[in-house]
Amino acid sequence: MPKKQQKGRGGWLFLGLVLAGYGLFYLVKPDEISQALTFFTHVMRQVLPVLGIVFLLLFISNLLLKPKWIKRYLGKESGTKGWGMAVLGGILSIGPVYVWYEVLAELKTKGMRTALVATFLYSRAVKLPLLPLMIYYFGLTYTLVLCLYLVVFSVINGILIERLMPPKT
């Protein structure tokens, strides 16, 4: 049975301190604080839709991806099928990487190997939409060799990460 994580008050304390700091600075320099709050609002308008997508992906993964399936295809016994899925998933993944952190962490708690998480993240360096541009600037041979190196080293990186990480008991 997993150990229940304790929740502290540190996050609320930090939020309170930040808000108090903004309040104090507002008394001294209201123009700068207004500018900072405008920037914050702009950033939040960009981040909130992405967070919505993350929560949607987590909801769908909780509905569809059961621990038994994840252990079979992405766990210790997944073999080359797991490596292939991690590499292909990394190459095909789109969007900012921080969207994938929470999804991969959730998959890891359900049984995904650490090596395959690292491989997925490393193989994100191969960007399919940018390959034609890369071929145009650097040539076909260079692009193919680089992509092959990225895929091979994503697997090597995954193996190294798994060996360096202490096993969870």
Phi and psi restraints in degrees (value plus and minus 20) as a CYANA .aco file:
   2 PRO   PHI     -86.2   -46.2
   2 PRO   PSI     126.1   166.1
   3 LYS   PHI     -94.0   -54.0
   3 LYS   PSI     113.4   153.4
   4 LYS   PHI     -92.8   -52.8
   4 LYS   PSI     112.3   152.3
   5 GLN   PHI    -102.5   -62.5
   5 GLN   PSI     111.8   151.8
   6 GLN   PHI     -99.2   -59.2
   6 GLN   PSI     120.5   160.5
   7 LYS   PHI    -124.5   -84.5
   7 LYS   PSI     106.9   146.9
   8 GLY   PHI    -118.6   -78.6
   8 GLY   PSI     158.4   198.4
   9 ARG   PHI    -120.1   -80.1
   9 ARG   PSI     -14.2    25.8
  10 GLY   PHI     -79.2   -39.2
  10 GLY   PSI     -59.5   -19.5
  11 GLY   PHI     -84.0   -44.0
  11 GLY   PSI     -62.2   -22.2
  12 TRP   PHI     -88.3   -48.3
  12 TRP   PSI     -58.1   -18.1
  13 LEU   PHI     -82.7   -42.7
  13 LEU   PSI     -65.2   -25.2
  14 PHE   PHI     -81.0   -41.0
  14 PHE   PSI     -65.8   -25.8
  15 LEU   PHI     -79.2   -39.2
  15 LEU   PSI     -64.1   -24.1
  16 GLY   PHI     -81.6   -41.6
  16 GLY   PSI     -62.4   -22.4
  17 LEU   PHI     -84.8   -44.8
  17 LEU   PSI     -61.3   -21.3
  18 VAL   PHI     -84.0   -44.0
  18 VAL   PSI     -65.9   -25.9
  19 LEU   PHI     -83.1   -43.1
  19 LEU   PSI     -60.0   -20.0
  20 ALA   PHI     -84.2   -44.2
  20 ALA   PSI     -61.1   -21.1
  21 GLY   PHI     -81.6   -41.6
  21 GLY   PSI     -64.4   -24.4
  22 TYR   PHI     -81.8   -41.8
  22 TYR   PSI     -60.2   -20.2
  23 GLY   PHI     -81.5   -41.5
  23 GLY   PSI     -64.5   -24.5
  24 LEU   PHI     -85.1   -45.1
  24 LEU   PSI     -64.2   -24.2
  25 PHE   PHI     -86.3   -46.3
  25 PHE   PSI     -50.5   -10.5
  26 TYR   PHI     -82.9   -42.9
  26 TYR   PSI     -54.9   -14.9
  27 LEU   PHI     -86.5   -46.5
  27 LEU   PSI     -51.7   -11.7
  28 VAL   PHI    -109.1   -69.1
  28 VAL   PSI     -68.4   -28.4
  29 LYS   PHI    -154.5  -114.5
  29 LYS   PSI      60.2   100.2
  30 PRO   PHI     -85.3   -45.3
  30 PRO   PSI     -51.6   -11.6
  31 ASP   PHI     -85.4   -45.4
  31 ASP   PSI     -63.6   -23.6
  32 GLU   PHI     -86.2   -46.2
  32 GLU   PSI     -59.3   -19.3
  33 ILE   PHI     -87.4   -47.4
  33 ILE   PSI     -59.4   -19.4
  34 SER   PHI     -81.4   -41.4
  34 SER   PSI     -61.3   -21.3
  35 GLN   PHI     -84.7   -44.7
  35 GLN   PSI     -61.9   -21.9
  36 ALA   PHI     -84.2   -44.2
  36 ALA   PSI     -61.6   -21.6
  37 LEU   PHI     -87.9   -47.9
  37 LEU   PSI     -54.8   -14.8
  38 THR   PHI     -84.2   -44.2
  38 THR   PSI     -63.8   -23.8
  39 PHE   PHI     -82.6   -42.6
  39 PHE   PSI     -64.0   -24.0
  40 PHE   PHI     -78.7   -38.7
  40 PHE   PSI     -64.5   -24.5
  41 THR   PHI     -81.5   -41.5
  41 THR   PSI     -62.3   -22.3
  42 HIS   PHI     -81.7   -41.7
  42 HIS   PSI     -65.4   -25.4
  43 VAL   PHI     -83.9   -43.9
  43 VAL   PSI     -63.3   -23.3
  44 MET   PHI     -83.9   -43.9
  44 MET   PSI     -54.5   -14.5
  45 ARG   PHI     -83.5   -43.5
  45 ARG   PSI     -49.0    -9.0
  46 GLN   PHI    -103.7   -63.7
  46 GLN   PSI     -55.9   -15.9
  47 VAL   PHI    -100.4   -60.4
  47 VAL   PSI     -58.6   -18.6
  48 LEU   PHI     -78.6   -38.6
  48 LEU   PSI     -62.3   -22.3
  49 PRO   PHI     -82.3   -42.3
  49 PRO   PSI     -56.6   -16.6
  50 VAL   PHI     -85.7   -45.7
  50 VAL   PSI     -62.0   -22.0
  51 LEU   PHI     -82.3   -42.3
  51 LEU   PSI     -57.3   -17.3
  52 GLY   PHI     -80.6   -40.6
  52 GLY   PSI     -61.7   -21.7
  53 ILE   PHI     -84.6   -44.6
  53 ILE   PSI     -61.3   -21.3
  54 VAL   PHI     -79.3   -39.3
  54 VAL   PSI     -68.4   -28.4
  55 PHE   PHI     -83.9   -43.9
  55 PHE   PSI     -56.5   -16.5
  56 LEU   PHI     -84.5   -44.5
  56 LEU   PSI     -65.0   -25.0
  57 LEU   PHI     -81.9   -41.9
  57 LEU   PSI     -60.9   -20.9
  58 LEU   PHI     -84.1   -44.1
  58 LEU   PSI     -61.5   -21.5
  59 PHE   PHI     -82.1   -42.1
  59 PHE   PSI     -67.0   -27.0
  60 ILE   PHI     -84.7   -44.7
  60 ILE   PSI     -62.1   -22.1
  61 SER   PHI     -85.0   -45.0
  61 SER   PSI     -55.3   -15.3
  62 ASN   PHI     -87.7   -47.7
  62 ASN   PSI     -53.0   -13.0
  63 LEU   PHI     -95.5   -55.5
  63 LEU   PSI     -63.3   -23.3
  64 LEU   PHI    -116.3   -76.3
  64 LEU   PSI     -58.3   -18.3
  65 LEU   PHI    -116.3   -76.3
  65 LEU   PSI      84.2   124.2
  66 LYS   PHI    -109.8   -69.8
  66 LYS   PSI     131.0   171.0
  67 PRO   PHI     -72.5   -32.5
  67 PRO   PSI     -56.4   -16.4
  68 LYS   PHI     -81.9   -41.9
  68 LYS   PSI     -63.6   -23.6
  69 TRP   PHI     -86.3   -46.3
  69 TRP   PSI     -63.3   -23.3
  70 ILE   PHI     -84.2   -44.2
  70 ILE   PSI     -63.6   -23.6
  71 LYS   PHI     -83.0   -43.0
  71 LYS   PSI     -55.6   -15.6
  72 ARG   PHI     -90.2   -50.2
  72 ARG   PSI     -65.2   -25.2
  73 TYR   PHI    -118.5   -78.5
  73 TYR   PSI     -39.5     0.5
  74 LEU   PHI    -150.9  -110.9
  74 LEU   PSI     -11.9    28.1
  75 GLY   PHI    -113.3   -73.3
  75 GLY   PSI    -185.0  -145.0
  76 LYS   PHI     -77.9   -37.9
  76 LYS   PSI     -55.7   -15.7
  77 GLU   PHI    -116.8   -76.8
  77 GLU   PSI      -4.1    35.9
  78 SER   PHI     -93.1   -53.1
  78 SER   PSI     -45.4    -5.4
  79 GLY   PHI      45.0    85.0
  79 GLY   PSI    -169.7  -129.7
  80 THR   PHI     -85.6   -45.6
  80 THR   PSI     -47.0    -7.0
  81 LYS   PHI     -80.9   -40.9
  81 LYS   PSI     -62.7   -22.7
  82 GLY   PHI     -85.7   -45.7
  82 GLY   PSI     -63.2   -23.2
  83 TRP   PHI     -81.8   -41.8
  83 TRP   PSI     -64.4   -24.4
  84 GLY   PHI     -81.7   -41.7
  84 GLY   PSI     -62.3   -22.3
  85 MET   PHI     -85.2   -45.2
  85 MET   PSI     -58.6   -18.6
  86 ALA   PHI     -86.8   -46.8
  86 ALA   PSI     -64.8   -24.8
  87 VAL   PHI     -85.0   -45.0
  87 VAL   PSI     -69.8   -29.8
  88 LEU   PHI     -83.8   -43.8
  88 LEU   PSI     -61.2   -21.2
  89 GLY   PHI     -81.3   -41.3
  89 GLY   PSI     -61.5   -21.5
  90 GLY   PHI     -84.4   -44.4
  90 GLY   PSI     -61.2   -21.2
  91 ILE   PHI     -87.6   -47.6
  91 ILE   PSI     -61.1   -21.1
  92 LEU   PHI    -102.6   -62.6
  92 LEU   PSI     -34.0     6.0
  93 SER   PHI     -86.0   -46.0
  93 SER   PSI     122.6   162.6
  94 ILE   PHI    -145.5  -105.5
  94 ILE   PSI     146.1   186.1
  95 GLY   PHI      70.1   110.1
  95 GLY   PSI     157.1   197.1
  96 PRO   PHI     -88.4   -48.4
  96 PRO   PSI     128.7   168.7
  97 VAL   PHI     -85.8   -45.8
  97 VAL   PSI     -50.5   -10.5
  98 TYR   PHI     -85.4   -45.4
  98 TYR   PSI     -40.1    -0.1
  99 VAL   PHI     -85.6   -45.6
  99 VAL   PSI     -55.9   -15.9
 100 TRP   PHI    -100.6   -60.6
 100 TRP   PSI     -42.4    -2.4
 101 TYR   PHI     -76.6   -36.6
 101 TYR   PSI     -70.0   -30.0
 102 GLU   PHI     -85.8   -45.8
 102 GLU   PSI     -60.5   -20.5
 103 VAL   PHI     -83.5   -43.5
 103 VAL   PSI     -66.0   -26.0
 104 LEU   PHI     -86.4   -46.4
 104 LEU   PSI     -57.2   -17.2
 105 ALA   PHI     -82.6   -42.6
 105 ALA   PSI     -60.4   -20.4
 106 GLU   PHI     -84.5   -44.5
 106 GLU   PSI     -64.3   -24.3
 107 LEU   PHI     -83.4   -43.4
 107 LEU   PSI     -56.5   -16.5
 108 LYS   PHI     -84.5   -44.5
 108 LYS   PSI     -59.3   -19.3
 109 THR   PHI     -86.8   -46.8
 109 THR   PSI     -42.5    -2.5
 110 LYS   PHI    -112.1   -72.1
 110 LYS   PSI     -19.7    20.3
 111 GLY   PHI     104.0   144.0
 111 GLY   PSI     -17.3    22.7
 112 MET   PHI     -90.1   -50.1
 112 MET   PSI     118.3   158.3
 113 ARG   PHI     -88.0   -48.0
 113 ARG   PSI     125.5   165.5
 114 THR   PHI     -80.3   -40.3
 114 THR   PSI     -58.7   -18.7
 115 ALA   PHI     -80.4   -40.4
 115 ALA   PSI     -59.6   -19.6
 116 LEU   PHI     -94.4   -54.4
 116 LEU   PSI     -50.5   -10.5
 117 VAL   PHI     -83.4   -43.4
 117 VAL   PSI     -67.9   -27.9
 118 ALA   PHI     -83.1   -43.1
 118 ALA   PSI     -60.7   -20.7
 119 THR   PHI     -83.2   -43.2
 119 THR   PSI     -64.1   -24.1
 120 PHE   PHI     -76.8   -36.8
 120 PHE   PSI     -69.8   -29.8
 121 LEU   PHI     -84.9   -44.9
 121 LEU   PSI     -59.6   -19.6
 122 TYR   PHI     -88.6   -48.6
 122 TYR   PSI     -60.8   -20.8
 123 SER   PHI     -93.9   -53.9
 123 SER   PSI     -25.8    14.2
 124 ARG   PHI     -84.9   -44.9
 124 ARG   PSI     -33.6     6.4
 125 ALA   PHI     -86.7   -46.7
 125 ALA   PSI     -43.3    -3.3
 126 VAL   PHI    -104.2   -64.2
 126 VAL   PSI      92.9   132.9
 127 LYS   PHI    -130.0   -90.0
 127 LYS   PSI      87.0   127.0
 128 LEU   PHI     -77.2   -37.2
 128 LEU   PSI     -64.1   -24.1
 129 PRO   PHI     -83.2   -43.2
 129 PRO   PSI     -43.4    -3.4
 130 LEU   PHI    -113.9   -73.9
 130 LEU   PSI     -26.0    14.0
 131 LEU   PHI     -79.8   -39.8
 131 LEU   PSI     -64.6   -24.6
 132 PRO   PHI     -78.8   -38.8
 132 PRO   PSI     -59.9   -19.9
 133 LEU   PHI     -85.4   -45.4
 133 LEU   PSI     -60.9   -20.9
 134 MET   PHI     -85.1   -45.1
 134 MET   PSI     -61.1   -21.1
 135 ILE   PHI     -82.7   -42.7
 135 ILE   PSI     -60.9   -20.9
 136 TYR   PHI     -80.7   -40.7
 136 TYR   PSI     -65.5   -25.5
 137 TYR   PHI    -101.4   -61.4
 137 TYR   PSI     -55.8   -15.8
 138 PHE   PHI    -135.5   -95.5
 138 PHE   PSI     -31.8     8.2
 139 GLY   PHI      75.6   115.6
 139 GLY   PSI     138.4   178.4
 140 LEU   PHI     -86.8   -46.8
 140 LEU   PSI     -64.3   -24.3
 141 THR   PHI     -81.7   -41.7
 141 THR   PSI     -68.9   -28.9
 142 TYR   PHI     -78.1   -38.1
 142 TYR   PSI     -66.6   -26.6
 143 THR   PHI     -82.2   -42.2
 143 THR   PSI     -65.3   -25.3
 144 LEU   PHI     -84.1   -44.1
 144 LEU   PSI     -63.8   -23.8
 145 VAL   PHI     -84.0   -44.0
 145 VAL   PSI     -64.9   -24.9
 146 LEU   PHI     -81.5   -41.5
 146 LEU   PSI     -65.3   -25.3
 147 CYS   PHI     -83.7   -43.7
 147 CYS   PSI     -60.0   -20.0
 148 LEU   PHI     -82.9   -42.9
 148 LEU   PSI     -64.6   -24.6
 149 TYR   PHI     -79.9   -39.9
 149 TYR   PSI     -64.3   -24.3
 150 LEU   PHI     -81.0   -41.0
 150 LEU   PSI     -61.6   -21.6
 151 VAL   PHI     -87.4   -47.4
 151 VAL   PSI     -66.7   -26.7
 152 VAL   PHI     -82.8   -42.8
 152 VAL   PSI     -65.7   -25.7
 153 PHE   PHI     -91.7   -51.7
 153 PHE   PSI     -42.7    -2.7
 154 SER   PHI     -85.4   -45.4
 154 SER   PSI     -58.4   -18.4
 155 VAL   PHI     -89.8   -49.8
 155 VAL   PSI     -65.0   -25.0
 156 ILE   PHI     -80.5   -40.5
 156 ILE   PSI     -63.4   -23.4
 157 ASN   PHI     -79.4   -39.4
 157 ASN   PSI     -63.2   -23.2
 158 GLY   PHI     -80.8   -40.8
 158 GLY   PSI     -63.8   -23.8
 159 ILE   PHI     -82.6   -42.6
 159 ILE   PSI     -65.4   -25.4
 160 LEU   PHI     -83.4   -43.4
 160 LEU   PSI     -63.4   -23.4
 161 ILE   PHI     -80.2   -40.2
 161 ILE   PSI     -64.4   -24.4
 162 GLU   PHI     -85.1   -45.1
 162 GLU   PSI     -56.2   -16.2
 163 ARG   PHI     -93.1   -53.1
 163 ARG   PSI     -52.1   -12.1
 164 LEU   PHI    -100.5   -60.5
 164 LEU   PSI     -45.1    -5.1
 165 MET   PHI     -97.7   -57.7
 165 MET   PSI     113.0   153.0
 166 PRO   PHI     -88.7   -48.7
 166 PRO   PSI     120.1   160.1
 167 PRO   PHI     -87.2   -47.2
 167 PRO   PSI     120.4   160.4
 168 LYS   PHI    -103.9   -63.9
 168 LYS   PSI     113.4   153.4
